[in-house]
């Protein structure tokens, strides 16, 4: 298992958001997490992605007990082994597509030459060979999201986490992004965990789990 989470709990003040979640993901598996707003989906994703610490439980990611890591160790682990894609893209507006994709590689210690070459390969594979020098404002929403996906992949992460990755896209572009996640699994053996409200994306996944009131609903787990 590339992710093993046991009894994950998280509260914000008196509000208990996660109530003892158990969750496992296999390598090269695409898993969707669904549920109503407020069910705890994004909180769980942030904990699995090491952006937030749980109040209780254990978490092993890619063979590492991440809850034992110090802040610097955790930051390095996150940059090297985890990729993130968000609904809002989060691209830096002053940099072009190649430069945006290069940033995590440079932070990880890659040379500028190696980072640029990897960025260009990934962007080409995303169908953006003619958009290398375009800044985010010059790209469509779908193109921006593909740049964001390339950026998330530049350090060859063990796991790609996506939070509502197609939420801002039109139906045609949304389908293209959905297909892309499956191609990442097939071509890169990429593990992908997606929080989504979109039933069409969930239907394409290898497995879907449903959250309700801080737990997985055992009656609605799609195996």
Secondary structure, DSSP 4 states (H G I P E B T S, - for coil): --EEEEEEEEEETTEEEEEEEEEEE-TT-EEEEEE-TTSSHHHHHHHHTTSS--SEEEEEETTEEGGG--HHHHHHHHHHHEEEEETT----TTSBHHHHHHHHHHHTT--HHHHHHHHHHHHHHTT-GGGTT-BGGGS-HHHHHHHHHHHHHTT--SEEEEESTTTTS-HHHHHHHHHHHHHHHHHH--EEEEE-S-HHHHHHSSEEEEEETTEE-GGG-B-
